C-alpha cells in the first residue's frame, strides 16, 4: 500500500500521518481496503476540490483520495471509514444516492457499522498515562 502526500508550502499541513493511516488499516477488515492500492493526500482544501466530501475512492485508478487540510484528524478518519463502507459489496444499500451525498438515515446506518472501528482506533490512539502500567 502506497501512501502519498502532496507537498504543502503553507502552515496548515495534512491532518493525518502515515502512522495513523497504517494503524487504521490494521483495525478495519482487509477486504475494505482491497479496492485500492494507493492513499493520496491532496494539497487541496476540501472546499476547493471538485468533490462534495473530503474522501473519495476511485475504483478506476485504485486510489483513495483524501483532502484533509483544515479538517480535524478524527473527522478524516471517520470520513475514510464512511467511504470504505459505502464501497464494500456487502453494504451496497449504504451507498450515497446522488453526487456522493448521504442523507441522515444513511449516515445513521453507516455509523452503526463504523462506530466499533472508530472506538477501537481512538482507544489505540490514546497515549499511555505516565506512571501507569501499559494498557493491554
Backbone as JSON Lines, residues from 0, in Angstrom:
{"i":0,"aa":"X","n":[0.85,-1.18,0.0],"ca":[0.0,0.0,0.0],"c":[0.89,1.24,0.0]}
{"i":1,"aa":"X","n":[0.69,2.07,-1.0],"ca":[1.44,3.33,-1.07],"c":[0.62,4.44,-0.43]}
{"i":2,"aa":"X","n":[1.29,5.28,0.33],"ca":[0.65,6.46,0.92],"c":[1.44,7.66,0.43]}
{"i":3,"aa":"X","n":[0.76,8.54,-0.32],"ca":[1.41,9.68,-0.96],"c":[0.84,10.97,-0.39]}
{"i":4,"aa":"X","n":[1.73,11.9,-0.08],"ca":[1.33,13.21,0.4],"c":[1.81,14.27,-0.58]}
{"i":5,"aa":"X","n":[0.9,15.12,-1.03],"ca":[1.31,16.26,-1.84],"c":[2.08,17.24,-0.95]}
{"i":6,"aa":"X","n":[3.06,17.87,-1.52],"ca":[3.86,18.84,-0.78],"c":[3.02,20.09,-0.49]}
{"i":7,"aa":"X","n":[3.2,20.62,0.72],"ca":[2.48,21.82,1.14],"c":[3.5,22.85,1.6]}
{"i":8,"aa":"X","n":[3.35,24.07,1.12],"ca":[4.3,25.13,1.46],"c":[3.75,26.12,2.48]}
{"i":9,"aa":"X","n":[2.57,25.88,2.99],"ca":[1.99,26.79,3.97],"c":[1.94,26.12,5.33]}
{"i":10,"aa":"X","n":[1.43,26.84,6.3],"ca":[1.42,26.34,7.68],"c":[0.48,25.16,7.9]}
{"i":11,"aa":"X","n":[-0.69,25.19,7.31],"ca":[-1.68,24.15,7.58],"c":[-1.32,22.88,6.82]}
{"i":12,"aa":"X","n":[-0.92,21.87,7.56],"ca":[-0.45,20.62,6.98],"c":[-1.59,19.6,6.86]}
{"i":13,"aa":"X","n":[-1.26,18.41,6.39],"ca":[-2.23,17.33,6.31],"c":[-2.64,16.92,7.71]}
{"i":14,"aa":"X","n":[-3.89,16.52,7.86],"ca":[-4.43,16.22,9.19],"c":[-3.99,14.87,9.73]}
{"i":15,"aa":"X","n":[-3.66,13.94,8.86],"ca":[-3.4,12.56,9.28],"c":[-2.02,12.13,8.79]}
{"i":16,"aa":"X","n":[-1.3,11.42,9.65],"ca":[0.04,10.95,9.3],"c":[-0.01,9.53,8.73]}
{"i":17,"aa":"X","n":[1.09,9.12,8.17],"ca":[1.21,7.75,7.64],"c":[1.0,6.73,8.75]}
{"i":18,"aa":"X","n":[1.55,7.01,9.91],"ca":[1.41,6.1,11.05],"c":[-0.06,5.91,11.43]}
{"i":19,"aa":"X","n":[-0.82,7.01,11.41],"ca":[-2.24,6.92,11.76],"c":[-3.03,6.13,10.72]}
{"i":20,"aa":"X","n":[-2.7,6.31,9.45],"ca":[-3.37,5.55,8.39],"c":[-3.06,4.06,8.53]}
{"i":21,"aa":"X","n":[-1.82,3.73,8.77],"ca":[-1.45,2.32,8.94],"c":[-2.14,1.71,10.16]}
{"i":22,"aa":"X","n":[-2.26,2.48,11.23],"ca":[-2.95,2.0,12.42],"c":[-4.43,1.73,12.1]}
{"i":23,"aa":"X","n":[-5.05,2.62,11.35],"ca":[-6.45,2.43,10.96],"c":[-6.61,1.18,10.1]}
{"i":24,"aa":"X","n":[-5.71,0.99,9.15],"ca":[-5.83,-0.15,8.24],"c":[-5.57,-1.48,8.93]}
{"i":25,"aa":"X","n":[-4.9,-1.47,10.08],"ca":[-4.73,-2.7,10.85],"c":[-6.02,-3.08,11.58]}
{"i":26,"aa":"X","n":[-6.84,-2.09,11.86],"ca":[-8.07,-2.32,12.63],"c":[-9.22,-2.79,11.75]}
{"i":27,"aa":"X","n":[-9.36,-2.2,10.58],"ca":[-10.53,-2.49,9.74],"c":[-10.33,-3.8,8.97]}
{"i":28,"aa":"X","n":[-11.43,-4.4,8.51],"ca":[-11.31,-5.65,7.74],"c":[-10.48,-5.45,6.46]}
{"i":29,"aa":"X","n":[-9.7,-6.44,6.13],"ca":[-8.8,-6.35,4.97],"c":[-9.55,-6.18,3.66]}
{"i":30,"aa":"X","n":[-10.74,-6.75,3.56],"ca":[-11.47,-6.62,2.3],"c":[-12.0,-5.2,2.08]}
{"i":31,"aa":"X","n":[-12.02,-4.37,3.11],"ca":[-12.4,-2.96,2.93],"c":[-11.33,-2.2,2.15]}
{"i":32,"aa":"X","n":[-10.09,-2.61,2.31],"ca":[-9.0,-1.88,1.65],"c":[-8.5,-2.59,0.4]}
{"i":33,"aa":"X","n":[-9.19,-3.61,-0.02],"ca":[-8.75,-4.37,-1.19],"c":[-9.06,-3.67,-2.51]}
{"i":34,"aa":"X","n":[-9.9,-2.64,-2.49],"ca":[-10.31,-1.96,-3.73],"c":[-9.32,-0.9,-4.19]}
{"i":35,"aa":"X","n":[-8.29,-0.62,-3.4],"ca":[-7.33,0.41,-3.79],"c":[-5.94,0.02,-3.32]}
{"i":36,"aa":"X","n":[-4.95,0.59,-3.98],"ca":[-3.57,0.3,-3.59],"c":[-2.77,1.56,-3.26]}
{"i":37,"aa":"X","n":[-3.43,2.72,-3.34],"ca":[-2.76,3.99,-3.04],"c":[-3.7,4.88,-2.24]}
{"i":38,"aa":"X","n":[-3.14,5.53,-1.22],"ca":[-3.85,6.58,-0.49],"c":[-3.12,7.87,-0.85]}
{"i":39,"aa":"X","n":[-3.86,8.81,-1.43],"ca":[-3.25,10.06,-1.89],"c":[-3.83,11.22,-1.1]}
{"i":40,"aa":"X","n":[-2.98,11.89,-0.33],"ca":[-3.39,13.08,0.42],"c":[-3.11,14.29,-0.46]}
{"i":41,"aa":"X","n":[-4.18,14.9,-0.92],"ca":[-4.08,16.04,-1.81],"c":[-3.74,17.3,-1.02]}
{"i":42,"aa":"X","n":[-3.1,18.25,-1.7],"ca":[-2.79,19.52,-1.03],"c":[-3.96,20.49,-1.11]}
{"i":43,"aa":"X","n":[-5.06,20.09,-1.71],"ca":[-6.24,20.95,-1.81],"c":[-7.02,20.97,-0.51]}
{"i":44,"aa":"X","n":[-7.69,22.08,-0.28],"ca":[-8.67,22.12,0.79],"c":[-9.94,21.44,0.28]}
{"i":45,"aa":"X","n":[-10.68,20.76,1.14],"ca":[-11.88,20.05,0.67],"c":[-12.87,20.95,-0.05]}
{"i":46,"aa":"X","n":[-13.03,22.17,0.43],"ca":[-14.0,23.07,-0.21],"c":[-13.54,23.54,-1.59]}
{"i":47,"aa":"X","n":[-12.26,23.4,-1.89],"ca":[-11.75,23.79,-3.21],"c":[-11.67,22.63,-4.19]}
{"i":48,"aa":"X","n":[-11.94,21.43,-3.71],"ca":[-11.88,20.27,-4.6],"c":[-13.19,20.15,-5.37]}
{"i":49,"aa":"X","n":[-13.21,19.3,-6.34],"ca":[-14.42,19.13,-7.14],"c":[-15.39,18.14,-6.51]}
{"i":50,"aa":"X","n":[-15.02,17.58,-5.36],"ca":[-15.85,16.59,-4.69],"c":[-16.64,17.21,-3.55]}
{"i":51,"aa":"X","n":[-17.76,16.59,-3.23],"ca":[-18.61,17.08,-2.14],"c":[-18.1,16.65,-0.77]}
{"i":52,"aa":"X","n":[-17.3,15.6,-0.75],"ca":[-16.81,15.09,0.53],"c":[-15.28,15.03,0.5]}
{"i":53,"aa":"X","n":[-14.64,15.04,1.67],"ca":[-13.17,15.1,1.69],"c":[-12.46,13.81,1.31]}
{"i":54,"aa":"X","n":[-13.17,12.68,1.29],"ca":[-12.55,11.4,0.95],"c":[-13.35,10.75,-0.16]}
{"i":55,"aa":"X","n":[-12.65,10.38,-1.23],"ca":[-13.3,9.74,-2.38],"c":[-12.45,8.54,-2.8]}
{"i":56,"aa":"X","n":[-13.12,7.42,-3.01],"ca":[-12.44,6.23,-3.51],"c":[-12.7,6.12,-5.0]}
{"i":57,"aa":"X","n":[-11.63,6.14,-5.77],"ca":[-11.74,5.96,-7.22],"c":[-11.37,4.53,-7.55]}
{"i":58,"aa":"X","n":[-12.36,3.77,-7.94],"ca":[-12.1,2.37,-8.28],"c":[-11.43,2.25,-9.64]}
{"i":59,"aa":"X","n":[-11.51,3.29,-10.45],"ca":[-10.86,3.28,-11.76],"c":[-9.35,3.37,-11.59]}
{"i":60,"aa":"X","n":[-8.91,4.3,-10.74],"ca":[-7.47,4.48,-10.54],"c":[-6.94,3.74,-9.31]}
{"i":61,"aa":"X","n":[-7.8,2.99,-8.63],"ca":[-7.42,2.25,-7.42],"c":[-6.78,3.16,-6.39]}
{"i":62,"aa":"X","n":[-7.4,4.32,-6.19],"ca":[-6.81,5.33,-5.32],"c":[-7.86,5.89,-4.36]}
{"i":63,"aa":"X","n":[-7.46,6.03,-3.11],"ca":[-8.28,6.7,-2.12],"c":[-7.75,8.12,-2.01]}
{"i":64,"aa":"X","n":[-8.54,9.08,-2.47],"ca":[-8.14,10.49,-2.49],"c":[-8.65,11.17,-1.22]}
{"i":65,"aa":"X","n":[-7.74,11.83,-0.5],"ca":[-8.08,12.48,0.76],"c":[-7.68,13.94,0.71]}
{"i":66,"aa":"X","n":[-8.64,14.83,0.93],"ca":[-8.38,16.27,1.06],"c":[-8.55,16.6,2.54]}
{"i":67,"aa":"X","n":[-7.47,16.55,3.3],"ca":[-7.58,16.61,4.76],"c":[-7.22,17.96,5.36]}
{"i":68,"aa":"X","n":[-6.78,18.88,4.57],"ca":[-6.33,20.16,5.14],"c":[-7.52,20.94,5.7]}
{"i":69,"aa":"X","n":[-7.35,21.43,6.92],"ca":[-8.39,22.22,7.56],"c":[-9.46,21.41,8.26]}
{"i":70,"aa":"X","n":[-9.3,20.1,8.3],"ca":[-10.27,19.23,8.95],"c":[-9.54,18.46,10.06]}
{"i":71,"aa":"X","n":[-10.16,18.31,11.23],"ca":[-9.5,17.56,12.31],"c":[-9.23,16.1,11.91]}
{"i":72,"aa":"X","n":[-8.16,15.56,12.44],"ca":[-7.75,14.19,12.1],"c":[-8.85,13.18,12.39]}
{"i":73,"aa":"X","n":[-9.53,13.33,13.5],"ca":[-10.59,12.39,13.86],"c":[-11.71,12.38,12.81]}
{"i":74,"aa":"X","n":[-12.04,13.53,12.28],"ca":[-13.08,13.63,11.25],"c":[-12.61,12.97,9.95]}
{"i":75,"aa":"X","n":[-11.34,13.12,9.61],"ca":[-10.8,12.49,8.4],"c":[-10.84,10.97,8.53]}
{"i":76,"aa":"X","n":[-10.48,10.46,9.69],"ca":[-10.54,9.01,9.92],"c":[-11.98,8.52,9.75]}
{"i":77,"aa":"X","n":[-12.92,9.26,10.3],"ca":[-14.34,8.92,10.16],"c":[-14.76,8.94,8.69]}
{"i":78,"aa":"X","n":[-14.34,9.96,7.95],"ca":[-14.7,10.07,6.53],"c":[-14.09,8.93,5.7]}
{"i":79,"aa":"X","n":[-12.89,8.51,6.05],"ca":[-12.27,7.38,5.36],"c":[-13.11,6.13,5.57]}
{"i":80,"aa":"X","n":[-13.52,5.9,6.81],"ca":[-14.35,4.73,7.1],"c":[-15.69,4.8,6.39]}
{"i":81,"aa":"X","n":[-16.29,5.97,6.35],"ca":[-17.58,6.14,5.66],"c":[-17.43,5.78,4.18]}
{"i":82,"aa":"X","n":[-16.38,6.27,3.57],"ca":[-16.17,5.99,2.14],"c":[-15.92,4.5,1.89]}
{"i":83,"aa":"X","n":[-15.13,3.87,2.74],"ca":[-14.82,2.46,2.54],"c":[-16.05,1.58,2.75]}
{"i":84,"aa":"X","n":[-16.88,1.91,3.71],"ca":[-18.1,1.13,3.95],"c":[-19.04,1.24,2.76]}
{"i":85,"aa":"X","n":[-19.17,2.43,2.21],"ca":[-20.07,2.62,1.06],"c":[-19.66,1.77,-0.13]}
{"i":86,"aa":"X","n":[-18.39,1.57,-0.32],"ca":[-17.89,0.86,-1.5],"c":[-17.8,-0.65,-1.3]}
{"i":87,"aa":"X","n":[-18.05,-1.11,-0.09],"ca":[-17.94,-2.54,0.17],"c":[-19.18,-3.26,-0.38]}
{"i":88,"aa":"X","n":[-18.99,-4.39,-1.06],"ca":[-20.13,-5.09,-1.67],"c":[-21.23,-5.5,-0.7]}
{"i":89,"aa":"X","n":[-20.89,-5.8,0.53],"ca":[-21.93,-6.22,1.48],"c":[-22.73,-5.05,2.05]}
{"i":90,"aa":"X","n":[-22.34,-3.82,1.72],"ca":[-23.04,-2.64,2.21],"c":[-23.54,-1.77,1.06]}
{"i":91,"aa":"X","n":[-24.0,-2.38,-0.02],"ca":[-24.44,-1.61,-1.19],"c":[-25.6,-0.67,-0.87]}
{"i":92,"aa":"X","n":[-26.44,-1.06,0.09],"ca":[-27.57,-0.21,0.45],"c":[-27.15,1.06,1.19]}
{"i":93,"aa":"X","n":[-25.89,1.16,1.56],"ca":[-25.4,2.34,2.28],"c":[-24.73,3.35,1.35]}
{"i":94,"aa":"X","n":[-24.75,3.09,0.08],"ca":[-24.11,3.95,-0.89],"c":[-24.86,5.27,-1.07]}
{"i":95,"aa":"X","n":[-24.14,6.34,-1.29],"ca":[-24.76,7.65,-1.49],"c":[-25.68,7.61,-2.71]}
{"i":96,"aa":"X","n":[-26.83,8.25,-2.58],"ca":[-27.81,8.22,-3.66],"c":[-27.4,9.1,-4.84]}
{"i":97,"aa":"X","n":[-26.98,10.31,-4.54],"ca":[-26.74,11.28,-5.6],"c":[-25.5,12.11,-5.28]}
{"i":98,"aa":"X","n":[-24.59,12.2,-6.21],"ca":[-23.42,13.07,-6.12],"c":[-22.64,12.87,-4.82]}
{"i":99,"aa":"X","n":[-22.58,11.63,-4.37],"ca":[-21.82,11.27,-3.18],"c":[-22.32,11.99,-1.92]}
{"i":100,"aa":"X","n":[-23.6,12.32,-1.9],"ca":[-24.21,12.96,-0.73],"c":[-25.03,11.94,0.04]}
{"i":101,"aa":"X","n":[-24.82,11.91,1.33],"ca":[-25.52,10.96,2.19],"c":[-26.62,11.68,2.96]}
{"i":102,"aa":"X","n":[-27.77,11.03,3.08],"ca":[-28.82,11.62,3.91],"c":[-28.66,11.13,5.35]}
{"i":103,"aa":"X","n":[-29.44,11.69,6.24],"ca":[-29.32,11.37,7.66],"c":[-29.55,9.9,7.98]}
{"i":104,"aa":"X","n":[-30.5,9.3,7.29],"ca":[-30.81,7.88,7.51],"c":[-29.62,7.0,7.13]}
{"i":105,"aa":"X","n":[-29.0,7.31,6.0],"ca":[-27.84,6.54,5.56],"c":[-26.68,6.7,6.54]}
{"i":106,"aa":"X","n":[-26.46,7.93,7.01],"ca":[-25.37,8.17,7.95],"c":[-25.56,7.38,9.24]}
{"i":107,"aa":"X","n":[-26.8,7.29,9.72],"ca":[-27.07,6.5,10.93],"c":[-26.7,5.04,10.71]}
{"i":108,"aa":"X","n":[-27.09,4.5,9.56],"ca":[-26.78,3.1,9.26],"c":[-25.29,2.89,9.11]}
{"i":109,"aa":"X","n":[-24.62,3.82,8.47],"ca":[-23.17,3.71,8.29],"c":[-22.47,3.77,9.64]}
{"i":110,"aa":"X","n":[-22.92,4.66,10.51],"ca":[-22.29,4.77,11.83],"c":[-22.48,3.51,12.67]}
{"i":111,"aa":"X","n":[-23.57,2.8,12.47],"ca":[-23.73,1.52,13.17],"c":[-22.63,0.54,12.76]}
{"i":112,"aa":"X","n":[-22.19,0.64,11.53],"ca":[-21.13,-0.26,11.04],"c":[-19.75,0.23,11.48]}
{"i":113,"aa":"X","n":[-19.5,1.53,11.37],"ca":[-18.13,2.02,11.59],"c":[-17.81,2.4,13.03]}
{"i":114,"aa":"X","n":[-18.81,2.63,13.86],"ca":[-18.54,3.09,15.23],"c":[-17.63,2.15,16.03]}
{"i":115,"aa":"X","n":[-17.79,0.83,15.95],"ca":[-16.84,-0.03,16.68],"c":[-15.39,0.17,16.24]}
{"i":116,"aa":"X","n":[-15.18,0.4,14.95],"ca":[-13.82,0.62,14.45],"c":[-13.29,1.98,14.9]}
{"i":117,"aa":"X","n":[-14.17,2.98,14.9],"ca":[-13.76,4.31,15.38],"c":[-13.37,4.25,16.85]}
{"i":118,"aa":"X","n":[-14.15,3.54,17.65],"ca":[-13.85,3.42,19.08],"c":[-12.52,2.7,19.3]}
{"i":119,"aa":"X","n":[-12.31,1.64,18.56],"ca":[-11.05,0.91,18.69],"c":[-9.87,1.78,18.26]}
{"i":120,"aa":"X","n":[-10.05,2.53,17.19],"ca":[-8.99,3.43,16.72],"c":[-8.67,4.48,17.78]}
{"i":121,"aa":"X","n":[-9.71,5.07,18.35],"ca":[-9.5,6.1,19.39],"c":[-8.8,5.5,20.6]}
{"i":122,"aa":"X","n":[-9.19,4.3,20.98],"ca":[-8.6,3.65,22.14],"c":[-7.11,3.4,21.9]}
{"i":123,"aa":"X","n":[-6.77,2.95,20.71],"ca":[-5.37,2.65,20.4],"c":[-4.56,3.92,20.15]}
{"i":124,"aa":"X","n":[-5.23,5.02,19.87],"ca":[-4.53,6.28,19.6],"c":[-4.16,7.03,20.86]}
{"i":125,"aa":"X","n":[-4.8,6.7,21.97],"ca":[-4.53,7.42,23.2],"c":[-3.17,7.01,23.75]}
{"i":126,"aa":"X","n":[-2.35,8.0,24.09],"ca":[-1.04,7.66,24.67],"c":[-1.22,7.11,26.08]}
{"i":127,"aa":"X","n":[-0.34,6.2,26.5],"ca":[-0.45,5.67,27.86],"c":[-0.21,6.77,28.89]}
{"i":128,"aa":"X","n":[-0.88,6.66,30.01],"ca":[-0.74,7.64,31.09],"c":[0.57,7.38,31.8]}
{"i":129,"aa":"X","n":[1.33,8.44,32.04],"ca":[2.64,8.3,32.7],"c":[2.48,7.71,34.09]}
{"i":130,"aa":"X","n":[3.35,6.78,34.42],"ca":[3.34,6.18,35.74],"c":[2.36,5.04,35.88]}
{"i":131,"aa":"X","n":[1.56,4.78,34.87],"ca":[0.59,3.69,34.92],"c":[1.09,2.54,34.05]}
{"i":132,"aa":"X","n":[0.74,1.33,34.41],"ca":[1.13,0.22,33.55],"c":[0.46,0.34,32.19]}
{"i":133,"aa":"X","n":[1.08,-0.22,31.18],"ca":[0.53,-0.12,29.83],"c":[-0.78,-0.88,29.74]}
{"i":134,"aa":"X","n":[-1.66,-0.36,28.88],"ca":[-2.96,-0.99,28.66],"c":[-2.81,-2.09,27.63]}
{"i":135,"aa":"X","n":[-3.26,-3.27,27.96],"ca":[-3.2,-4.39,27.01],"c":[-4.57,-4.88,26.69]}
